[in-house]
Amino acid sequence: MEGVRPSRLDSFLRPVHRWVWRDPLRRARKLFRFAETEADGGRDLSRAAELTADALLRRLYLRHALDEQRHAVLFRQRGRSLMNGLPSAAHDGFEANWLAPGERGLDDLHVDGARDGSLLAFLHLSEKAAAGRFAIYQEVLGSDPGTQAIFSEILRDEAFHMRYTQTQLVRMEPNKHRLRLWQARLGRLGKAYLRAAAAIAGLLGTLLLLLQYAVLLPPFALLAKRAARREPKGWTVRRQTSSMKSQY
């Protein structure tokens, strides 16, 4: 798609993206996740159309919302088609959402209370990032023409979304549109840091639990086995001596 290029990082990680999308089950599950994100984004954009006082923005937000809903349907239908072609013994696998996210910005979209300029800046950066990712996904899906065609179709809409949000941002904030973009970049960077920190914390927690199981459980298991060896086999009746001076 002309004007849409993958980021340098995504281009560098092209072999990783190819590995992520190679597995049919992981491919289907990621398409379902993308469908959820697109549907949520469509609802948020419909809400933005209700809140804005600008007639042109209202029409563009509504068109954008309809595009997102249509993308959700396309992703969901293709995901179902892939799942139907899998054997019944297929099981859940690693989705690699870090390595191949969808239109991630839309799941952080907060419409209520946002000014049109700030919302447009956020949408522009989200659509630009999504278009770059979808471009690299389209490149690595040569072995799956059906899914590749869906990304090609959606990529055209993403390019339009990227352009209109930038144009309207300049119209709404002629003197501050660059400032709004930098503010949106900082916000996205902060949210990305929080996601990474949460993921790292979860990974470290899992590693600590594994270390505890590996270090603490074996000694207790050995002590339990030694105690079991000292116990006599079978049933044992212990005689209790009664005392005439006590009722027990």
C-alpha positions as CSV (number, residue, x, y, z in Angstrom):
1,M,0.0,0.0,0.0
2,E,1.4,3.3,-1.1
3,G,2.3,5.6,1.8
4,V,2.1,2.8,4.4
5,R,5.4,1.2,5.5
6,P,6.2,-1.1,8.4
7,S,8.3,0.4,11.1
8,R,12.0,-0.3,11.2
9,L,11.5,-2.6,14.3
10,D,8.7,-4.6,12.5
11,S,10.9,-4.9,9.4
12,F,13.8,-6.1,11.5
13,L,11.5,-8.6,13.2
14,R,10.0,-9.9,9.9
15,P,11.3,-13.5,10.6
16,V,9.6,-13.4,14.0
17,H,6.4,-12.2,12.5
18,R,6.6,-15.0,9.9
19,W,7.0,-17.5,12.7
20,V,4.1,-16.1,14.7
21,W,1.7,-16.3,11.8
22,R,2.9,-19.6,10.5
23,D,0.8,-21.7,13.0
24,P,-2.8,-22.0,11.9
25,L,-4.3,-22.2,15.4
26,R,-2.3,-19.2,16.6
27,R,-3.3,-17.4,13.5
28,A,-7.0,-18.0,14.1
29,R,-6.9,-17.0,17.7
30,K,-5.1,-13.8,16.9
31,L,-7.7,-13.0,14.3
32,F,-10.4,-13.4,17.0
33,R,-8.5,-11.1,19.3
34,F,-8.2,-8.5,16.5
35,A,-11.9,-8.8,15.9
36,E,-12.6,-7.9,19.5
37,T,-10.3,-4.9,19.4
38,E,-11.9,-3.6,16.2
39,A,-15.4,-4.0,17.5
40,D,-14.6,-2.2,20.7
41,G,-12.9,0.6,18.7
42,G,-16.0,0.9,16.6
43,R,-18.2,1.4,19.6
44,D,-15.9,4.0,21.0
45,L,-15.8,5.9,17.7
46,S,-19.6,5.9,17.6
47,R,-19.5,7.5,21.1
48,A,-17.0,10.0,19.8
49,A,-19.4,10.9,17.0
50,E,-22.2,11.5,19.5
51,L,-20.0,13.8,21.6
52,T,-18.3,16.0,19.0
53,A,-19.8,19.3,18.1
54,D,-18.1,19.3,14.6
55,A,-20.4,18.1,11.8
56,L,-17.6,17.0,9.6
57,L,-15.9,15.0,12.4
58,R,-19.1,13.4,13.2
59,R,-19.5,12.0,9.7
60,L,-15.9,10.9,9.6
61,Y,-16.1,9.2,13.1
62,L,-19.2,7.3,12.0
63,R,-17.6,6.1,8.8
64,H,-14.5,5.1,10.8
65,A,-16.8,3.2,13.3
66,L,-18.5,1.4,10.4
67,D,-15.1,0.4,9.0
68,E,-14.0,-1.0,12.4
69,Q,-17.2,-3.0,12.7
70,R,-16.7,-4.4,9.2
71,H,-13.1,-5.3,10.0
72,A,-14.3,-7.1,13.1
73,V,-16.7,-9.2,10.9
74,L,-13.9,-10.0,8.4
75,F,-11.4,-11.1,11.1
76,R,-14.0,-13.1,12.9
77,Q,-15.2,-14.9,9.7
78,R,-11.7,-15.7,8.7
79,G,-10.8,-16.9,12.2
80,R,-13.8,-19.3,12.1
81,S,-12.8,-20.6,8.7
82,L,-9.3,-21.3,10.0
83,M,-10.6,-23.0,13.1
84,N,-13.0,-25.2,11.1
85,G,-10.0,-26.5,9.0
86,L,-8.1,-27.5,12.1
87,P,-8.2,-31.0,13.6
88,S,-10.4,-31.6,16.6
89,A,-7.3,-32.4,18.7
90,A,-5.9,-28.9,18.3
91,H,-5.2,-27.2,21.7
92,D,-4.5,-23.8,23.0
93,G,-1.1,-22.4,22.2
94,F,1.2,-19.4,22.7
95,E,-0.4,-16.4,21.0
96,A,2.7,-14.1,21.0
97,N,0.6,-11.0,21.4
98,W,3.7,-9.0,22.3
99,L,5.3,-9.8,19.0
100,A,2.3,-9.4,16.7
101,P,-0.3,-7.0,18.2
102,G,-3.2,-5.7,16.2
103,E,-4.7,-2.3,16.3
104,R,-3.5,-1.9,19.9
105,G,-4.2,1.8,20.3
106,L,-7.9,1.3,20.1
107,D,-8.0,-0.8,23.2
108,D,-6.6,2.2,25.1
109,L,-9.1,4.6,23.6
110,H,-11.0,6.8,26.1
111,V,-13.6,9.0,24.5
112,D,-15.5,10.7,27.3
113,G,-13.9,13.9,28.3
114,A,-11.4,13.9,25.5
115,R,-11.0,17.0,23.3
116,D,-11.3,16.5,19.5
117,G,-7.6,17.5,19.0
118,S,-6.3,15.1,21.6
119,L,-8.6,12.3,20.3
120,L,-7.5,12.9,16.7
121,A,-3.8,12.8,17.6
122,F,-4.3,9.6,19.5
123,L,-6.2,8.0,16.6
124,H,-3.7,9.1,14.0
125,L,-0.8,7.5,15.9
126,S,-2.8,4.3,16.5
127,E,-3.9,4.1,12.9
128,K,-0.4,4.7,11.7
129,A,1.1,2.0,13.9
130,A,-1.7,-0.4,12.9
131,A,-1.2,0.2,9.2
132,G,2.5,-0.5,9.5
133,R,1.8,-3.7,11.4
134,F,-0.8,-4.9,9.0
135,A,1.6,-4.2,6.1
136,I,4.2,-6.5,7.6
137,Y,1.5,-9.1,8.3
138,Q,0.4,-9.0,4.7
139,E,4.0,-9.6,3.6
140,V,4.6,-12.6,5.8
141,L,1.2,-14.3,5.0
142,G,2.1,-15.5,1.5
143,S,1.2,-19.1,2.5
144,D,-2.3,-18.1,3.5
145,P,-3.8,-16.1,0.6
146,G,-7.2,-15.8,2.3
147,T,-5.9,-14.1,5.4
148,Q,-3.5,-12.1,3.3
149,A,-6.4,-10.7,1.2
150,I,-8.2,-9.6,4.3
151,F,-5.2,-7.7,5.6
152,S,-4.8,-6.1,2.1
153,E,-8.5,-4.9,2.2
154,I,-8.3,-3.6,5.8
155,L,-5.0,-1.9,5.1
156,R,-6.7,0.4,2.6
157,D,-9.1,1.6,5.2
158,E,-6.3,2.0,7.7
159,A,-4.4,4.3,5.3
160,F,-7.6,6.4,4.9
161,H,-8.0,6.6,8.7
162,M,-4.4,7.6,9.1
163,R,-4.8,10.4,6.5
164,Y,-8.1,11.8,7.7
165,T,-7.1,12.0,11.3
166,Q,-4.0,14.0,10.4
167,T,-5.9,16.3,8.1
168,Q,-8.6,17.0,10.7
169,L,-6.1,17.4,13.5
170,V,-4.4,20.2,11.5
171,R,-7.8,21.7,10.8
172,M,-9.0,21.6,14.4
173,E,-5.6,22.5,16.0
174,P,-3.7,24.6,13.4
175,N,-1.2,25.9,15.9
176,K,-1.0,23.0,18.3
177,H,-1.3,19.9,16.2
178,R,2.4,19.0,16.7
179,L,2.0,19.5,20.4
180,R,-1.0,17.2,20.4
181,L,0.9,14.5,18.6
182,W,3.8,14.7,21.1
183,Q,1.3,14.5,24.0
184,A,-0.3,11.4,22.3
185,R,3.2,9.8,21.8
186,L,4.0,10.3,25.4
187,G,0.7,8.8,26.5
188,R,1.2,5.8,24.2
189,L,4.8,5.4,25.5
190,G,3.5,5.4,29.1
191,K,0.9,2.8,28.4
192,A,3.4,0.7,26.6
193,Y,5.7,0.9,29.6
194,L,2.9,-0.2,31.9
195,R,2.0,-3.1,29.6
196,A,5.6,-4.2,29.5
197,A,6.1,-3.8,33.3
198,A,2.9,-5.9,34.0
199,A,4.1,-8.6,31.6
200,I,7.6,-8.6,33.1
201,A,6.1,-8.7,36.6
202,G,4.0,-11.7,35.6
203,L,7.0,-13.5,34.1
204,L,9.1,-12.9,37.2
205,G,6.3,-14.1,39.4
206,T,6.1,-17.3,37.5
207,L,9.9,-17.8,37.6
208,L,9.9,-17.2,41.4
209,L,7.1,-19.7,41.9
210,L,9.0,-22.3,39.8
211,L,12.2,-21.7,41.9
212,Q,10.2,-22.1,45.1
213,Y,8.8,-25.4,43.9
214,A,12.3,-26.5,42.7
215,V,14.1,-25.4,45.9
216,L,11.6,-25.8,48.8
217,L,9.5,-28.8,47.8
218,P,12.3,-31.4,47.4
219,P,13.5,-31.2,51.0
220,F,10.0,-31.5,52.3
221,A,9.4,-34.5,50.0
222,L,12.6,-36.2,51.3
223,L,11.6,-35.6,55.0
224,A,8.2,-37.0,54.3
225,K,9.7,-40.2,52.7
226,R,12.0,-40.6,55.7
227,A,9.2,-40.2,58.1
228,A,7.1,-42.7,56.1
229,R,9.9,-45.3,56.3
230,R,9.9,-45.1,60.1
231,E,6.2,-45.8,60.4
232,P,5.3,-49.5,60.9
233,K,3.4,-51.1,58.1
234,G,-0.3,-51.9,58.4
235,W,-2.7,-50.9,61.2
236,T,-1.3,-50.2,64.6
237,V,-3.3,-50.1,67.8
238,R,-1.9,-48.0,70.6
239,R,-2.8,-49.0,74.1
240,Q,-3.7,-46.3,76.4
241,T,-3.2,-46.6,80.2
242,S,-6.1,-45.3,82.3
243,S,-5.6,-43.7,85.6
244,M,-8.1,-44.1,88.5
245,K,-7.3,-40.5,89.6
246,S,-8.5,-38.9,86.4
247,Q,-11.6,-39.2,84.3
248,Y,-9.5,-39.2,81.1
